[in-house]
């Protein structure tokens, strides 16, 4: 009898929470114009550049990788995928790669200094940004409604978000990027 009462109570609580869950914004903004990144701290920018934003890369397919330096999934799958794609598209002027540490927790372990160390660890020469502090939540995470890290956003040449979700496998990313490159 205790188990039945528990299960009925649990089921009632679960059903009562469904409307609130349905009203929550879902992750990602696929099919929408790519909002500004709002990133002010950068590494590896081109000479004379003071910043970088999505509008600066219009006309290119953009692969935007969100990470945290302490994120196990970022190191296990996200960065290896990024490195694979960087090698595959090396010298391809139609594709741009950007990585941003989107900090939403562990602010002492996920700052610009750690982003610099992570970029060095993976030999990244692409732009690497830092978004999010304990005092200023990550504008990129808020604007793109990301759900954590590792997170991948792929933006088409016109500036429309075409992929916005947790990790993407290299083969799937290649298919998306190549399809977007073929669009005119």
LINWOBEL-V815559 format. One record per residue. N is the residue number from 1. SS is DSSP state (hx for helix, st for strand, lp for the rest). Layout:
BEGIN
N|SS + N|SS
END
This chain:
BEGIN
1|lp + 2|hx + 3|hx + 4|hx + 5|hx + 6|hx + 7|hx + 8|hx + 9|hx + 10|hx + 11|hx + 12|hx + 13|hx + 14|hx + 15|hx + 16|hx + 17|hx + 18|hx + 19|hx + 20|hx + 21|hx + 22|hx + 23|hx + 24|lp + 25|lp + 26|lp + 27|lp + 28|lp + 29|lp + 30|lp + 31|lp + 32|lp + 33|st + 34|lp + 35|lp + 36|lp + 37|lp + 38|lp + 39|lp + 40|lp + 41|st + 42|st + 43|st + 44|lp + 45|lp + 46|lp + 47|lp + 48|lp + 49|lp + 50|lp + 51|lp + 52|lp + 53|lp + 54|hx + 55|hx + 56|hx + 57|hx + 58|lp + 59|lp + 60|lp + 61|st + 62|st + 63|st + 64|st + 65|st + 66|st + 67|st + 68|lp + 69|lp + 70|lp + 71|lp + 72|hx + 73|hx + 74|hx + 75|hx + 76|hx + 77|hx + 78|hx + 79|hx + 80|hx + 81|hx + 82|hx + 83|hx + 84|hx + 85|hx + 86|hx + 87|hx + 88|hx + 89|lp + 90|lp + 91|lp + 92|lp + 93|lp + 94|lp + 95|st + 96|st + 97|st + 98|st + 99|st + 100|st + 101|st + 102|st + 103|lp + 104|lp + 105|lp + 106|lp + 107|lp + 108|lp + 109|lp + 110|lp + 111|lp + 112|hx + 113|hx + 114|hx + 115|hx + 116|hx + 117|hx + 118|hx + 119|hx + 120|hx + 121|hx + 122|lp + 123|lp + 124|lp + 125|lp + 126|lp + 127|st + 128|st + 129|st + 130|st + 131|st + 132|lp + 133|lp + 134|lp + 135|lp + 136|lp + 137|lp + 138|lp + 139|hx + 140|hx + 141|hx + 142|hx + 143|hx + 144|hx + 145|lp + 146|lp + 147|lp + 148|lp + 149|lp + 150|lp + 151|st + 152|st + 153|st + 154|st + 155|st + 156|lp + 157|lp + 158|lp + 159|lp + 160|st + 161|st + 162|st + 163|st + 164|st + 165|st + 166|st + 167|lp + 168|lp + 169|lp + 170|hx + 171|hx + 172|hx + 173|hx + 174|hx + 175|hx + 176|hx + 177|hx + 178|hx + 179|hx + 180|hx + 181|hx + 182|hx + 183|lp + 184|lp
END
